[in-house]
């Protein structure tokens, strides 16, 4: 009888341990599918504050918080009529407004931001080695309950490594008015702490990855995910292609831009 009770207790103990382990595993799980929703925004730069057909330049962006104020982060070349890198004229009108679309599970919110007013730039930028960078920040209205975006924490320090896996979050159109976020994975192929030098583009505060950036992806946030039980870590901004591969502007440029905004405000 005593042996039978010991066996019952042992089985009960094993069951309890199994339940506790399962609960612990559930607490540690992290959903990348949920994380990607609302992190990237679709943007369209337009000349005039009017509805209807206009010439546009499309790109991506995301939101960070600087001193309790939300800012849209994107590439400078997404709001310039001349290409930032090649200097070629892409559109013959000044781009004065941004249509910003935030998506979460195929639901979206939209707003329009003024980029220029009578030729005056309304966004913040900074420099690297005497040249303006391809990163800008544009102040947004305070977030409303209807907003479909989530802010990105850009202040977490992380030492990137050569060949480390990264991913970017971008937006694609799946037909009609249906937009969804998608992930593009790749690996770092140049020193992540060093500038790259391009024959045409010059010195860029960026590192290359072994993937190609598609039209409309410029300005997308880039992450690493070293601990699959925790949130991914922001490391840079996807900005274009050079010599057939995409390059990512380093997080340090955004850190510097944030400090410049704080000092200005």
C-alpha positions in Angstrom: 0.0 0.0 0.0 2.8 2.4 0.9 4.6 1.6 -2.4 1.4 2.3 -4.3 1.0 5.7 -2.6 4.6 6.6 -3.3 4.0 5.7 -7.0 0.9 7.9 -7.0 2.8 10.8 -5.4 5.6 10.4 -7.9 3.2 10.5 -10.9 1.5 13.5 -9.4 4.8 15.3 -9.0 5.8 14.6 -12.6 2.5 16.0 -13.8 2.9 19.2 -11.7 6.5 19.7 -13.0 5.2 19.3 -16.6 2.4 21.9 -16.1 4.9 24.3 -14.5 7.3 23.9 -17.4 4.6 24.4 -19.9 3.5 27.6 -18.2 7.1 28.8 -18.0 7.5 28.2 -21.7 4.4 30.0 -22.6 5.5 33.0 -20.6 8.9 33.0 -22.4 7.4 32.7 -25.9 7.5 35.7 -28.2 5.4 36.3 -31.3 7.3 37.9 -34.2 4.1 37.9 -36.2 2.5 40.1 -33.7 5.6 42.3 -33.3 5.8 43.2 -37.0 2.2 44.6 -37.2 2.2 48.3 -36.9 6.0 48.8 -36.8 6.5 50.0 -40.4 4.5 52.7 -42.1 3.9 53.4 -45.8 4.5 56.9 -47.0 3.8 58.8 -50.2 5.4 62.2 -50.8 3.1 64.5 -52.9 3.4 68.1 -54.1 0.0 69.5 -53.1 -2.4 69.2 -50.2 -5.2 68.1 -52.4 -7.0 64.7 -53.0 -6.8 62.9 -56.3 -4.0 61.8 -58.7 -0.6 63.4 -58.1 2.9 62.5 -58.8 4.3 60.7 -55.8 7.4 59.2 -54.4 6.7 56.1 -52.2 8.7 54.8 -49.3 8.6 53.5 -45.8 9.1 54.9 -42.3 8.5 54.2 -38.6 7.9 56.1 -35.4 10.1 56.8 -32.4 9.5 58.8 -29.3 11.9 61.7 -28.5 11.1 63.6 -25.3 7.5 62.2 -25.2 6.9 63.4 -28.8 6.3 61.0 -31.7 8.5 61.5 -34.8 8.3 59.9 -38.1 11.7 58.6 -39.3 12.3 58.0 -42.9 14.9 58.6 -45.7 15.7 62.0 -46.9 15.5 60.7 -50.5 11.8 59.8 -49.9 10.9 63.5 -49.7 13.3 65.0 -52.3 12.6 65.6 -55.9 16.2 65.0 -56.7 17.6 61.6 -55.8 19.9 61.9 -52.7 22.4 59.5 -54.1 22.5 60.0 -57.9 21.3 63.7 -57.8 19.0 62.9 -60.8 15.7 64.7 -61.0 12.9 62.3 -60.3 9.9 64.6 -60.1 9.6 68.2 -61.4 7.6 69.6 -58.4 8.7 70.2 -54.9 7.4 67.6 -52.5 5.5 69.4 -49.7 3.3 66.8 -48.0 3.5 63.2 -46.8 0.6 60.8 -46.8 1.3 58.4 -44.0 -0.4 55.1 -43.7 -0.2 52.8 -40.6 -1.4 49.2 -40.8 -2.3 46.5 -38.3 -3.9 43.3 -39.5 -5.2 44.9 -42.6 -6.8 47.8 -40.8 -5.2 51.2 -41.3 -5.1 54.8 -40.2 -4.0 57.7 -42.4 -2.7 61.2 -41.8 -1.1 63.9 -43.9 2.1 65.7 -42.7 3.5 68.9 -44.1 7.1 68.5 -45.1 7.8 72.0 -46.6 6.1 75.4 -46.3 7.1 78.0 -49.0 10.4 76.2 -49.5 11.2 75.9 -45.8 12.0 72.4 -44.6 9.8 71.3 -41.6 11.8 68.2 -40.8 15.0 67.6 -38.9 18.2 66.2 -40.4 21.8 65.8 -39.3 25.3 65.4 -40.9 28.0 62.8 -41.0 31.5 63.8 -42.0 30.3 67.1 -43.3 27.5 65.7 -45.5 23.7 65.6 -44.7 22.6 62.1 -44.0 19.8 60.2 -45.7 17.8 60.2 -42.4 15.2 62.7 -41.4 12.7 63.1 -38.5 9.3 64.8 -38.9 7.1 65.6 -35.9 3.8 63.8 -35.8 0.6 64.6 -33.9 0.2 62.9 -30.6 -1.0 59.3 -31.0 -4.7 58.8 -31.0 -6.7 55.7 -30.1 -7.4 55.2 -33.8 -3.7 55.1 -34.7 -2.5 51.7 -36.0 1.2 52.1 -35.4 3.6 51.1 -32.5 6.6 53.1 -31.6 10.1 51.6 -32.0 12.6 51.7 -29.2 15.8 52.9 -30.9 17.9 53.3 -27.7 18.9 49.7 -26.9 22.6 49.2 -27.3 23.7 46.1 -29.3 27.1 45.1 -30.8 26.4 43.9 -34.3 28.6 41.2 -35.8 29.7 40.4 -39.3 27.5 37.8 -40.9 24.8 38.2 -38.2 21.2 37.7 -39.3 19.0 40.8 -39.5 15.5 41.4 -40.8 13.5 44.4 -41.9 9.8 45.1 -41.6 8.1 46.6 -44.7 4.7 47.0 -46.2 3.3 45.5 -49.4 0.0 45.7 -51.3 -1.8 42.4 -51.5 -4.5 43.8 -53.8 -6.8 46.7 -53.8 -6.7 48.6 -50.5 -5.2 45.5 -48.7 -1.8 46.2 -47.2 0.2 43.9 -45.0 3.6 43.9 -43.3 6.3 41.5 -44.4 9.7 40.5 -43.2 12.9 40.4 -45.3 15.8 38.4 -43.7 19.4 38.7 -44.6 23.0 38.7 -43.2 25.5 41.5 -42.7 28.3 41.3 -45.2 30.5 44.4 -44.3 31.9 45.7 -41.0 28.8 46.9 -39.1 30.8 49.6 -37.3 32.6 51.1 -40.3 31.5 53.4 -43.1 31.2 52.0 -46.6 32.6 53.9 -49.6 30.8 53.9 -53.0 32.3 55.2 -56.2 29.1 57.2 -57.0 27.4 57.7 -53.6 30.6 58.6 -51.5 31.0 57.7 -47.9 27.9 56.3 -46.2 27.4 55.6 -42.5 26.0 52.2 -43.3 26.7 48.5 -43.6 25.7 46.1 -46.4 23.5 43.1 -46.3 23.2 40.2 -48.7 19.7 41.1 -49.9 18.3 43.6 -52.4 16.0 46.4 -51.4 12.8 46.7 -53.4 11.1 49.9 -54.5 9.1 51.4 -51.6 11.2 49.7 -48.9 13.5 52.7 -48.3 13.1 53.9 -44.7 12.1 50.5 -43.3 13.3 49.7 -39.7 15.9 46.9 -39.4 16.3 44.5 -36.4 18.3 41.7 -35.0 16.6 38.9 -32.9 19.3 37.3 -30.8 17.0 36.1 -28.0 13.9 34.5 -29.4 12.1 34.9 -26.1 12.4 38.7 -26.2 11.6 41.5 -28.4 13.9 42.1 -31.5 16.4 45.0 -31.2 16.4 47.9 -33.6 19.8 48.4 -35.4 19.3 50.6 -38.4 17.3 51.9 -41.4 17.1 50.2 -44.8 18.0 52.9 -47.3 18.8 51.6 -50.7 21.1 49.5 -52.9 24.8 49.8 -53.7 26.6 47.4 -56.1 23.6 45.1 -56.1 23.1 44.7 -52.4 21.1 46.7 -49.9 22.7 48.9 -47.3 21.5 49.9 -43.8 22.2 53.2 -42.1 23.5 52.6 -38.6 21.4 53.2 -35.5 24.1 55.7 -34.3 22.9 58.2 -36.9 19.4 58.2 -35.4 20.8 58.5 -31.9 22.7 61.6 -33.1 19.6 63.0 -34.7 17.6 62.5 -31.6 20.1 64.5 -29.6 20.0 67.3 -32.1 16.2 67.4 -31.8 16.4 67.5 -28.0 18.9 70.4 -28.1 16.7 72.3 -30.6 13.5 71.8 -28.8 
